[in-house]
Amino acid sequence: MTTPSRTLSARPSRVARAALAALALLAAATSTGVAVEAARADVARADAPQERPTRLDPERLERGPDASVPYRAGLDGRGIVEDGIVTRVRADWFQLLGTRPDGRYVVLAVRGEDHSVRTIAPGGRSSRVLLDDVRGATALLGTDGTTVVTERFRSRPRRHTVLRAYDATTGELLGQRKRQGYTTVLDASSTTVVHAGENGPVVSWDLATDEDTRVSRRYGYRADLLGDRLAVFTKDPYQGGCTVVSTLSDPGAELWRSCEEAVLEFSPDGSHVLTVFKLADGLGPREARVRTVEGTEVGRYRVDGFLGQLLFEDADTALLEVATEDSSGLVRCDGPDCELASELGKGSPYL
């Protein structure tokens, strides 16, 4: 296992409201038919589950090294852990957005009536307010750690979302956008913000020129600018919509498709994905899979409880927050081999 070049944090999945899509037409020639059958066989092999999923029970796993990427500690989420070092976050609730290039953590913190985006030095030596007055907004730190984007939805006078992009070091406002309806930010860098409307399209917003470029007319729900990856639904997943994974630079070049799973995370180099059942809800999914970006399953994991944070430690090693009735912990899995990568925690009171 290698140390990642960047920090990833799990982000909660937003299910598409609806998305219009056109399915590719297939030629009727015999040669094409043979190719289609071969492609279907490849998809079937890629989607075929391993004979048995790996059962995850934190109290039965051997203790391995501490996770080398930061994650929210425990079910109560009172701190951030990295390499076994705990950084306490003084907040009633917080979301770990990620890590800046200088190593400081970026969090969305709620403390009483105060809602702010803060940066915290590992070990808690200092905490600084980057953005204040973000009440009612969600926030995303881009995968390169340089840009924070907030999204604030308003229902009046007409349904719209205001997007604001900020420098993650200085807090300087880099740009602002007002979009009709509900808009979700997928990723950001120092030059670009990728976002998607509730009915599509996926749009790339150039912060330097303040111009927009349409990337895809489908509903995008995951993107990674560094890894050049995009995940979209062909239409509303509750109405049979399927996941399509492609590159951001060429969304028409399909890498993998699934009508059962949704992508939660891309690995740091874009070579693998973490997926769950596309309609998973409640406390959290009971099963997760690691696949290559072309769809080959390399790990399937199931828990008698639920899964919380799901992220990658490196190109193909998954970190899964597992909660059962009796115990909890962060579990590291490389293929079918799993070990505990955190201190053993108490069980969930909700099970």
Order of alpha helices (4+ residues) and beta strands (2+ residues): alpha-beta-beta-beta-beta-beta-beta-beta-beta-beta-beta-beta-beta-beta-beta-beta-beta-beta-beta-beta-beta-beta-beta-beta-beta-beta-beta-beta-beta-beta
